[in-house]
Amino acid sequence: MPKGSDLLVAALENEGVDRIFGVPGEENLDFLESLRNSSIELVLTRHEQAAAFMAATHGRLTGRPGVCLATLGPGALNFSTGAAYAHLGAWPMILITGQKAVMSAKQARFQIVDIVASMKPLTKMTRQIVSAAAIPATVRDAFRVAMEERPGPVHLELPEDIAGEEVEDVPVIPVHPLERPIAHAAALDRAAEAILAAKRPLVMIGAACSRPWLTESLSTFVARTRLPFFNTQMGKGAVTGGSNLYMGTAALSEGDYVHEAVARADLIIAIGHDTVEKPPFLMKGKGGPKVIHVGFQSATVEQVYHPDIEVIGDIGATVDGLAERLEGKVSEDQGMVDLRQKILSRLNDRAEEDRFPVTPQRLVHDVREAMPEDGIVCLDNGMYKIWFARNYRTHVANTLLLDNALATMGAGLPSAMMASMLYPNRRVLAVCGDGGFMMNSQEMETAVRLGLNLVVIILNDSAYGMIRWKQAVDGFEDFGMRFGNPDFVRYAEAYGAKGSRVTSVEELVPTIEAAFAGGGVHLLDVPIDYSENTRVLVDELRNRTPDVGCA
């Protein structure tokens, strides 16, 4: 007779799961044995947080939930940051944790924490499995909830006695297509009329546009309507390059170059904007542009975002419908065309300066030169993220992965590892600050063990640079943000990876090229100079300094 754990593994196979990331514990042993006899690969990580980041990135890149595994108590709690990362980022993921037996208490309350309760605010659904016979239905429901809009994490807790319980074989539930509601024709007509009545319409591509299946519809919409567009940080790359209509990325909430286009517009068509992301622009009560919200779900009304018109339904179908109504009817705004050239030329300022340590502008320029169009750059979180968001040009969808929602440090390396596993024939580059890298640096061993081809750039300034910059901008003394670093080259070699140290600006591109050519896991120690960021991001951005997130 099958056990509960057998039914769980069979249900996961039925959902197309081919990998599970995690750190098992004794409460997972029945599940582990069932996994051993299955088609699913166990990817053993060195920390549960990294496993959750990898599972979330799987969901982000494929649209299918990644799955991660941990034991009870401390192991499950280590999932918390990864769950929040997926929850705010809207990436489908399944978290499976173990628990002591529910029908007995031989170890009293040892290691027992109410994980279901702790996961409630961090997930779309959290559930303890209390019957082995219910497992197939529970798993099918978990995947449905994780994938339907708005996507996100679902947590399942499997007590060890339920995992080991023998039951009659219960069939899996067939996977059914996920249908999304379509916007009403009247709503499409209203939106189209407003766009045609506007003199200077501007499209904003938001975080929800980065769903993998939307690229073709969004790119076609831009090509057919000829509407100029900009994007939020997490909407970057949702539209393929080459339209000559891209106005830039809103790396900050106001005062960036792209906000000159926002100020010029009399109507903004906000497609897929999710207010968990830092505001890409600040709506005004009067005098600002009108806003049309196009989304899978109704807009979340905030002080800085309160749309005038909403078109709710599947975004792909909505932009197809709008294109039918707008094609050939939108007049080109020459002023916006001229402004585009002005904005993009400014982004090239100082991109080739030869100072060393490397400046952020030169770093972005050289990374772009070294990466092919389909190469994937995965950012951790730090000062450099602003520069990549502003200056890095994407030509293929989902080739710059950054997080502007939870904006946690420590996710860059695991997300790049997941990208390398999914796309082994494409160049994958992780860019991490020294602070963020050390939060999950132990996963270098995992990457080497898995035989991944991956290059990791460590931006070395021996400080939490983002907060140090904010400290200076806000007029505080330079205090409490500096630390010491290991010798990163020897650190990489200790894990069986390769290491190189960049000692001049001219070495950066050749060193990246050599690292990819050599294959395997290669870490590059790159000293970076943020000393002029205060002047550049204050003077250039018109002396406005909005909140830019964590270190």
N, C-alpha and C positions, 0 to 999 in steps of 0.2 A: 504493500500500500504506500502511496506517496505521502510525504510529510508536507507540512505547511510551507517549509522552505522550498520544496520541490515545486509547489504550485506557484510560489512567488517568482522563481527563476523562469518557469515556463511562461508565466504571464509577461515577464520582461522580454523574453525572446519573441513572444507574439507581437510586442510593440516595436520590434526591430532593434532592440538594444544590443550593441556589439561590444561595449566596454563599460566597466564600472570603475570609478576612481575612489580610492579611499584607504583607510587604515582600520582593518577589522579588529575586534576584541573578542573576548570569550563568549559574549552574548550573541555573537554572529556566527558561531562555529557550524551550526546546522546549515545556515545559509551558505557559508563558505564551501561546505562539502557539496551542496547542491550545485553551486557555481562551478566547482571543479569538474563536474561531469556534464557541463553545458557548453554551448558555443560562445558564451560571453567571456571576454578577456577581463581579468582583474588587473587593473593598473594600480599597483601599490605605490602610494605617495609617502612622503616623510612627515606630512602634517595634514590634518583634516581640512584646514582652511584652503590649502592649495588644491585639494581634491574638489572642493566646492567651486573654486574659481575655474577649474578646468571643465567641470560639468556645466557651469553657467555659460562658458565660452562656446562649448559644443552647441548649446541651445541657441546662442546668439548667431553662430555661423551657419547652422543647418536648419533652424526652425523646429528641430526635434529635441525633446528634453534630453539633456545629459543626466547621468545617474551617478550619485556618489554614496558612499557607505561609511558609517562610523559606528562605534559602540555606544553605550549609554553614557550618561554623566559628562565627564570631561571631554570625551571624544565628540559627543553630540554638540556640546556647547561650542566647540571649536568650529562648528559649521555656521555659527551665528552671522559672522561677517559675510561669508559667502552667500548665505540666504538673503541677507539685506542687499547685497550686490546685485543678485538676480532679481529681487523684488523691485528695487528702484529702477534697475535697468530694463525690466520687462523681458527677461530671457527665461524660457521654459527650462525647468530643472526638477528632478525628483531626488529628494534626500531621504535615504533609508537609514534609520538608526536602530540599534538593539535596545533591549531592556530586560531587567530581571523577570523571572516568571511572575505572571499575574495571579496564578492560582495557588502560589505558595510563597513563603518569605524566609528562606533558609539563611539568608545573609542580612536579615532585618532591613535597615535602610541604607546599607553601604553603597555608596556611589549613586544613589537614586536621586535624581532631580526631575521635576515635572517638565520634561522636554516638550511635550505637546503644548503646554501652556506657554513656555518660553518662545516657541516657534510661531505662536498665533499671530503676533503683530508683524512677523517677518516673512510670512508666506501667504499664498492664496488659500491654502487649505492645509490643515494638519490633523492627523488621525492616528489613533492607536488601533492596530489590528487585533481584534479580540476573538476572532474565529477563523480557523484555517480555511474553512469552506467558503468564506467571504472574500478570500484573497483575489481571485480572478476579477471579480466585479470591482473591488476596491482599486486595483491597479489600473483597470480600464478607465475608471472615473478619474483617477489621479492624473493620468496622461491627458485626458480630455480637458480637465480644469487647467492644467499647466499650459496647454497650447492655445486655448481659446482666448480671445482678446479681453482684457489686456494680459499677455502671457506672463508667467512668473513661476516661482518655486512652489512645490508641494512636498510636504513632509509626511512620511509614513514611519511609524514606530512598530517594530516587530518584536514582541516579547519572546524570550527563548523557549518557553513552553509551547507557545503557539507555533513557533518555527519547527519544533520537534514533534508536534502533534500529528499522528497518523490519521488520515481521513480517506474516504472514498475519493477516487479521482474526479475532480471537478473540471469540466472543460473551460478553456479560455474563452473570452468574449471577443468575437471578431472586431477588428479595428474598422471604424466607419469614417468616411470622409468628414472633415471639419468644414461646415458651411458657415459663411459669414453673411449677415444681413446686408442688403443693398439699399443705398440711399433712395429716397422717393424722388420721382421725376420732378415734382414741384420744387423741391429743395435745390436740385441741380439747376433748374430754370432760374430761380431767384439768385443763386450764386453767379451764374453766367451773366445775367442782366447787370448785376453790380460790377462785375469785372469789365464788361463792355462799356459801362457808363463811366468808369474811372479813366482818368487821363494818364496816370502814372502808376499802374499796378505793379506789384512786386511779389514774387512767390518766396515763402520761407519753407525749407525742407527740415522737418524736425525728427526727433529720435525714433518715432514709430515708423518712419519711412525706411528704416534700415532693416526691416524684415526681409529675409533673403529673396522672397518671391515677388517683391514689389519693384525691383530694379528696372525691369523692362517697361512696365506701365509708366513709371515716373519719368524715365528717360524719353519715352515716346511722347508723353504729355508735354515736356519741355520743348521737344523738337517740333511738335505740331502747333503749339500755341505761340512759340517764340516769346514767351514771357521771361523776363530776367528773373534770376533767383539767387538767393543766398541760403546758407544752411546754419543750423545750430551745430555745436561741436559733435553731438552724437548723430546728427543727420548727415555729417560729412561723408561723401562717397556713396550716398544712396542713388545719386544720378551719375551715370557714366560720363566721362569727360568728352570734350570736343564740340559742344554746342555753341561756344563763345557767348553764352548768356550768364555764366557764373559770375556773381558779384563779390563773392568772398564768404568767409566764415565768421560768425559772431563769437569770437573767443572771449569777449567780455560782455557785460550787460548793456553798456553804453560807452560812447566815446571812442569806439574802435573805428577804423576806416570805413568798414561796411555800414556803419550807422549813418554815414552821409547818404547812402542809398535809402535807408529807412526813413530819414528825415525828408527826403525828396518825394517818397511815395505818398499817394493819397489813398491807397488800398493795399493791404497785405493779405495774401492768401496763405494762411498758416496751415501747411499740410503735415499732419502727424505730430504736432507739437505736444509734448508731454511736460507738464509743469514740474515734474520731479527734477528736470534738468534746470541748471541755472538759467535765469531769464536771458534769452538772446536779445531782447529789446524790452523796454519798459513802456507799456501802454499809458497814455495820458487820458484824463477825463474829457478834455476838450482840446481841440487844435491838432491832435495827432491823426495819423491815418486810420481809416476804418479797418476792421479785421474780419476776415471770413475764416472760420475754423473748419477744417476738413479732417475728420478723424474716424477711427473705428468706434469711438465712444464720445459722448458729449464732453465738452470742454470742462475742465475743473476751473471754476471762476476764482481768480486771485486778484489781489490789489493791482498787480502789474499785468494781468491778462484777463480780459473780459470781452470776448468776441461779440460782434454785432450781428453776424449771420453764422449759422452752423449747418454743415452738411455731414450727416452721420451715417456711416455704413462702411463697407469694405473700401479701403483707400484705393486699391487698384481699379475696381469697378467705377469708383467716383471720378478719378482723374481721366479714365477712359471716356466717361460720359461728358465731363467738362470739355475735353478735347474735341468731341463731336460738335459741341455747341460753340466753340471758340475758334476753331481752326480757320485761318484766313481772315479773321475779323478783328484781330487785335492790332492796333496801330503801334508802330515802333516809336519809342520815346528816345529821341536822339540825345537828349540830356543824360539819360541813364546809360546809353552806349558810351558817351564820352567819359562819364563818371567811372565806368568799369575800367577803362584803360588807366585812369588816374589811380584807382584803388590798387589794381594789380601791379602797377609800376612801383608804387610805394612799398609793396610787400617784398620787392627785390632789393630794397635799400640794405646795404651792408651785408648782403648774402655771401659775398666773396671776400670779406675782409680777412686779412692774414694774421690777425692777433692770435697769440697762444698764451694761456689756455684758450680753447675753442669758445667762441661766443654762440649763443643759441641760434642766431640767424645762420651762421656758417654751418653749424651742425645739421640743421634742417636741409639746407641746400645740398650738402654732401651726401646725406642719407638718401635724398631724392635721386641724386646722380647715381648712387650705387644700387638702388633697388629697381628692378624691372617693373613694368606697369602692373603686373599681377602679383608682385611681391607684397607681403603682408607685414606691416609695422604695428607692433603691439606696445602701447605705452603703459608704464606704471603711472603714478600720479605725482606731479611736482611742477616746478617752475617751467620746465621745458614743454609741458603740455600746451600752454598758451601759444608758444611759438609754433609747435606742430599744427595746432588747430588753425592758426592764422596763415601760415606760410607753406605748409606741405600740400602740394596739389595732387589730388587723387584722380586717376583715370579709369580705374576699374572699381566696381562696388565692393564695399567691405574690405578695403585694403589698408585702412588706418583704424585700428581698434583703440578707442580711448573711452574713459568713463567720466561722464560729467553729471552723474546722479548721486551715487554714494561717494564717488571720488576717493576711494580708499587706496592707500599704499599697499604694496605687497601682491597685487594682482598681475603685474606686467609679465613676469617670468612664467607663471602657470598658464596664462592666456596664450602666450606665444608657444608654449609646449603643446597646447591643444591644437592650435592652428597648424603646427608642424605635423602633428599626427594626422590631421584631416587632409592636409595638402602637402604630402612628402616631396613632391616634385617642384614646389614653389619656394622661393626664398622667403624665409620668415626671420624677422629681426625684432628682438625685444629691446626697448629703450627704457632704462630704469635709472632713477637717481640712486646714489649710494645708500640713502636712508631706506627707500622702498625696497631695493634689492635685498638688503640684509634681513628684511622681514620674512622672506621665503627663500632665502638663498640655498637652503638645504635641498631644494628641489633640483639643484644642479646634478646631484647624484641620480635622481629619478630620470632626468633627461639623458644622462650618459647611459644608464642602464637600459633605457628604451631604444638606444641607438638613434636618437633624433638628430636631424641636421638643423642646427639652430645657432644664430649668432646673437650674443647678448652684449649690448653696450651699457657700461656702467659710467654714468656721468658723475665724476668725482670732485666734490667741493668740500667734503668733510663737514657737512652741515645740513640741517633741514632747511633747504634754500628758499622754499616758498614762504614759509612763515618768517624766516629771517628778512626776506624782502618786504613783507607786509609790516614787520616790526620797524624797518627803516622808513617806509612810506608814512606810517602813522606817527613818526617822530619819537619812537621809543629807542632806548639804548640797545646796542647789539649785545644780547644776553641770552644764554641758555639754549642755543641752537647748534652749537658746535660739538663734534665728536671725533674720535679717531677711527681709522679704517684699517683692515688687514691689507696685506700685499695681495691685491686682487688676482694678479697673474699666478702667484703661487697657490692662492686659494682655489682657483679653477683647476690647476694641475692636481691638487690634492684630491679632487673628485674624479680625476681621470679625464677632464676636459682640457682643452688647449687655452692658453692665455697669451694676450699681447698687450703691450702698453704703447699708446700713441704719445709721441714726444714732440711732435710738431704738427701744425695745421695741414701741411702738405701730405702727411702720412695717413690722414683719416680715410680717404676714399681707397687708396691702395690696400690699406690694412683690412677694411671691410671686404674688399674684393678677394683678397687672399684668404680670409677666414671662410668665406662661402666656398671658394675653390677647394679648400682643404677638407671640407665636409666635417661631420660630427658636431659636437658642441664646442663653441669657441667664444670666450669672453674677452671683450676689449675694455681696457681701463682708459677712459678718456677724461682728462682734466677739463673742467668747464669753468668759464668766467661769467658769473651773473652780476658783476660789479656795476655794470651800466644799466641794468634792468630798471632801476628806479627812474633814471633819466629818460630812457627810451619809452617805457610804458606809462610814464606820466607826461613828459613833454610831447611825445609823438601822439599820444592818445588824448591830447587836449586837456591835460591836467585833471582828468577824472580818474578816480581810483576806486572802482566798485570792488566788492568782496569777491575774491578769486578762489576761494576754497581752501583746502588743507594743504599740508606740506607735500 
